[in-house]
Amino acid sequence: MASIRTIKKDIDFLVSEVISDCWVFMYINPEEKTEEAVAIINDAVTLRNELFERVNSREIENAKKHFKAVSQDLLKGVDTLFLRISDLTK
């Protein structure tokens, strides 16, 4: 099991990658789909906050299962956000 510190770093890193990709898209395409890119950024921040709340929760019965589920939800959420960014370029 990864430490809580590592999970938090992973959350911050992956969400910041999503946000930076949105900023790059908006920089390269200033007139196209800016509102959709901002919506993706807002969803990324919401995902980050929800995952941090789950990581910081003290009412955990099985810590190993809990943190594994948080890690899986992080990967699924970030993958969905990256797919949305990819759809913006089409």
Secondary structure in CASP SS format (residue, H / E / C, confidence):
PFRMAT SS
TARGET T0000
AUTHOR 0000-0000-0000
METHOD secondary structure of the structure
MODEL  1
M C 1.00
A C 1.00
S C 1.00
I H 1.00
R H 1.00
T H 1.00
I H 1.00
K H 1.00
K H 1.00
D H 1.00
I H 1.00
D H 1.00
F H 1.00
L H 1.00
V H 1.00
S H 1.00
E H 1.00
V H 1.00
I H 1.00
S H 1.00
D H 1.00
C H 1.00
W H 1.00
V H 1.00
F H 1.00
M H 1.00
Y H 1.00
I H 1.00
N C 1.00
P C 1.00
E C 1.00
E C 1.00
K C 1.00
T H 1.00
E H 1.00
E H 1.00
A H 1.00
V H 1.00
A H 1.00
I H 1.00
I H 1.00
N H 1.00
D H 1.00
A H 1.00
V H 1.00
T H 1.00
L H 1.00
R H 1.00
N H 1.00
E H 1.00
L H 1.00
F H 1.00
E H 1.00
R H 1.00
V H 1.00
N H 1.00
S C 1.00
R C 1.00
E C 1.00
I C 1.00
E C 1.00
N C 1.00
A H 1.00
K H 1.00
K H 1.00
H H 1.00
F H 1.00
K H 1.00
A H 1.00
V H 1.00
S H 1.00
Q H 1.00
D H 1.00
L H 1.00
L H 1.00
K H 1.00
G H 1.00
V H 1.00
D H 1.00
T H 1.00
L H 1.00
F H 1.00
L H 1.00
R H 1.00
I H 1.00
S H 1.00
D H 1.00
L H 1.00
T C 1.00
K C 1.00
END
